[in-house]
Amino acid sequence: MAKVLVVGGAGYVGSACSAWLLDQGHRVWVLDDLSTGHRSALLGEGFTHARAGDSAAVRALFSREKFDCVMHFAARSLVGESVLKPQEYFENNVTQTALLLDEMIRAGIRRFIFSSTCAIFGNPGNQKISEHLPKAPMSPYGETKLNAEALLADCAKNQGLHAVALRYFNASGAEAQLRVGEKHDPETHLIPNVLKAVLEDRPVSVFGNDYPTPDGTCVRDYIYVSDLAAAHEAAMKRILARPAQDPKNGLFEVFNLGSESGYSVLEIIQTCEKVTGKKIKITHVERRPGDPPRLVADSALARRELGFKVRADSLNQIISTAWDWEQKKKDS
Ligand SMILES: NC(=O)c1ccc[n+]([C@@H]2O[C@H](COP(=O)([O-])OP(=O)(O)OC[C@H]3O[C@@H](n4cnc5c(N)ncnc54)[C@H](O)[C@@H]3O)[C@@H](O)[C@H]2O)c1
C-alpha cells in the first residue's frame, strides 16, 4: 500500500481519487490552497493548507511525512477565465507545478501523476483522439497543461522523475458513496448545470445548434470520475513497480482517458430527463467561442497498459450519481 500526497485533493477529481485510494487501502494526505476546493471534501489522514508551490510549506511537509507518490490535481481550469487572465493561469498551473517538482526531487520523491486534459489537442476534427495527434491548444488553459507536460518530460530525462500525465476528457458523476462530488463556482460543466436547472425548474441554455454533428450540438466524451480514480491508482502502481530510482533514467508517459463514446448536448439532456423523470426546457443560444464540435477519446493505450476500464452503462451511472449528489447538496 502506498502513501500518497494528493495535491488539489479538496477539489472535484482530487477528492474522488482520494476516496478511491482510501477504499483500496492506501494512505492519503491532502495539500490544497482551497482556492476552488472545499474543506468539506477533505479525506485522508492529514491536510496541509498551502499552495503547491509554497516551497517552505512543502519542504516542511516532506521532512515530516514520507510519500511514495504525488498526485497533482491542483490547477485553475476555466477556459474562458484563462483567456482573460493568462498570467495567473501560467503562474498557477506551470510555475506552481515546477516549484512542487523542485521540492519533490530535493526530497528524493520521484513518482508523479499529473492531471492533464484533452484541451491540449484543440480541434482535432472527427477522429477519435489518441495520444500522438498534434497538440494545438485553443486557450491559455490548454497551453499551461501542455507546458507542464513538457516540464515533466524534461524532469524525467534529466532528474530521474517517473511521471504519468493522464489527459482526461469530461470528468463526470459522483463517487458511489456520495462522500464527495462536483461543486464548482461558477459551474461550467454540462451535466451539473442541467441537473441544477432541473432542481431550480428553469430552462437549460444550449450553446450552438449548427455544429457539424448529427443533431447540431457539440459532442463530448464523459468519463466517470471513479473510473478516472481507478486509472490513477493503476498508473501509480505502474511507476511504483519500477526498479530503484536512477537520476538519469526516469520516464514520462501520457495516456488519454475517456469513455471512447461521444454524446451530444441534446443526448445528455435526454438522459437527464430519463434519470430525473422531469421534462427539461431548452433555450438555444449562440455558440461559445472556442468550443470544438467533437472531442472523443481513443483510450486504447490506457486500456492496454493500465488495464483502464469504463464501467458498463457509464452514462447512466454518471448521471444517476450526479443527480443523487445534486440532491444531497441541495438538502445539506
Ligand atoms: N473536471 C474535468 O472535467 C477535468 C478535465 C480535464 C482535466 N482536468 C484537470 O483535473 C484537475 C482537477 O480538476 P477539478 O475539476 O477537480 O478542479 P477543481 O477546481 O475542483 O480542483 C482543483 C483543486 O486544486 C486546488 N488548487 C488550485 N490551485 C492550487 C495551488 N496552486 N495550490 C494548491 N491547491 C490548488 C483548488 O483549491 C481545488 O481544490 C485540474 O488539474 C484540471 O485541469 C479536469
The ligand as an SDF file (V2000), in Angstrom:
LIG
                    3D

 44 48  0  0  0  0  0  0  0  0999 V2000
  -13.0720   18.2940  -14.2830 N   0  0  0  0  0  0  0  0  0  0  0  0
  -12.7480   17.9090  -15.5160 C   0  0  0  0  0  0  0  0  0  0  0  0
  -13.6040   17.5070  -16.3200 O   0  0  0  0  0  0  0  0  0  0  0  0
  -11.3050   17.9430  -15.9620 C   0  0  0  0  0  0  0  0  0  0  0  0
  -10.9990   17.5800  -17.2860 C   0  0  0  0  0  0  0  0  0  0  0  0
   -9.6680   17.5840  -17.6990 C   0  0  0  0  0  0  0  0  0  0  0  0
   -8.6670   17.9290  -16.8010 C   0  0  0  0  0  0  0  0  0  0  0  0
   -8.9900   18.3120  -15.5450 N   0  0  0  0  0  0  0  0  0  0  0  0
   -7.9080   18.6750  -14.6150 C   0  0  0  0  0  0  0  0  0  0  0  0
   -8.0810   17.9100  -13.4300 O   0  0  0  0  0  0  0  0  0  0  0  0
   -7.6570   18.6500  -12.2910 C   0  0  0  0  0  0  0  0  0  0  0  0
   -8.7730   18.6920  -11.2680 C   0  0  0  0  0  0  0  0  0  0  0  0
   -9.9190   19.3190  -11.8410 O   0  0  0  0  0  0  0  0  0  0  0  0
  -11.2030   19.6170  -10.9320 P   0  0  0  0  0  0  0  0  0  0  0  0
  -12.3660   19.7000  -11.8320 O   0  0  0  0  0  0  0  0  0  0  0  0
  -11.1910   18.6770   -9.7870 O   0  0  0  0  0  0  0  0  0  0  0  0
  -10.8620   21.0910  -10.4130 O   0  0  0  0  0  0  0  0  0  0  0  0
  -11.2020   21.7410   -9.0040 P   0  0  0  0  0  0  0  0  0  0  0  0
  -11.1320   23.2200   -9.1930 O   0  0  0  0  0  0  0  0  0  0  0  0
  -12.4610   21.1680   -8.4450 O   0  0  0  0  0  0  0  0  0  0  0  0
   -9.9960   21.2660   -8.0850 O   0  0  0  0  0  0  0  0  0  0  0  0
   -8.7280   21.8540   -8.1130 C   0  0  0  0  0  0  0  0  0  0  0  0
   -8.2230   21.8820   -6.6720 C   0  0  0  0  0  0  0  0  0  0  0  0
   -6.8950   22.3890   -6.6610 O   0  0  0  0  0  0  0  0  0  0  0  0
   -6.7760   23.4360   -5.6770 C   0  0  0  0  0  0  0  0  0  0  0  0
   -5.7280   24.3280   -6.1820 N   0  0  0  0  0  0  0  0  0  0  0  0
   -5.7290   25.0670   -7.3280 C   0  0  0  0  0  0  0  0  0  0  0  0
   -4.5500   25.6860   -7.4780 N   0  0  0  0  0  0  0  0  0  0  0  0
   -3.8010   25.3360   -6.4010 C   0  0  0  0  0  0  0  0  0  0  0  0
   -2.4610   25.6250   -5.9950 C   0  0  0  0  0  0  0  0  0  0  0  0
   -1.6580   26.4240   -6.7020 N   0  0  0  0  0  0  0  0  0  0  0  0
   -2.0130   25.0590   -4.8550 N   0  0  0  0  0  0  0  0  0  0  0  0
   -2.7990   24.2420   -4.1070 C   0  0  0  0  0  0  0  0  0  0  0  0
   -4.0690   23.9320   -4.4370 N   0  0  0  0  0  0  0  0  0  0  0  0
   -4.5510   24.4770   -5.5770 C   0  0  0  0  0  0  0  0  0  0  0  0
   -8.1580   24.0320   -5.5760 C   0  0  0  0  0  0  0  0  0  0  0  0
   -8.3940   24.6820   -4.3410 O   0  0  0  0  0  0  0  0  0  0  0  0
   -9.0390   22.7860   -5.7580 C   0  0  0  0  0  0  0  0  0  0  0  0
   -9.2490   22.1340   -4.5240 O   0  0  0  0  0  0  0  0  0  0  0  0
   -7.2370   20.0180  -12.8220 C   0  0  0  0  0  0  0  0  0  0  0  0
   -5.8410   19.9860  -12.9930 O   0  0  0  0  0  0  0  0  0  0  0  0
   -7.9360   20.1140  -14.1690 C   0  0  0  0  0  0  0  0  0  0  0  0
   -7.2220   20.9430  -15.0490 O   0  0  0  0  0  0  0  0  0  0  0  0
  -10.2850   18.3200  -15.1020 C   0  0  0  0  0  0  0  0  0  0  0  0
  1  2  1  0
  2  3  2  0
  2  4  1  0
  4  5  1  0
  4 44  2  0
  5  6  2  0
  6  7  1  0
  7  8  2  0
  8  9  1  0
  8 44  1  0
  9 10  1  0
  9 42  1  0
 10 11  1  0
 11 12  1  0
 11 40  1  0
 12 13  1  0
 13 14  1  0
 14 15  2  0
 14 16  1  0
 14 17  1  0
 17 18  1  0
 18 19  2  0
 18 20  1  0
 18 21  1  0
 21 22  1  0
 22 23  1  0
 23 24  1  0
 23 38  1  0
 24 25  1  0
 25 26  1  0
 25 36  1  0
 26 27  1  0
 26 35  1  0
 27 28  2  0
 28 29  1  0
 29 30  1  0
 29 35  2  0
 30 31  1  0
 30 32  2  0
 32 33  1  0
 33 34  2  0
 34 35  1  0
 36 37  1  0
 36 38  1  0
 38 39  1  0
 40 41  1  0
 40 42  1  0
 42 43  1  0
M  CHG  2   8   1  16  -1
M  END
$$$$
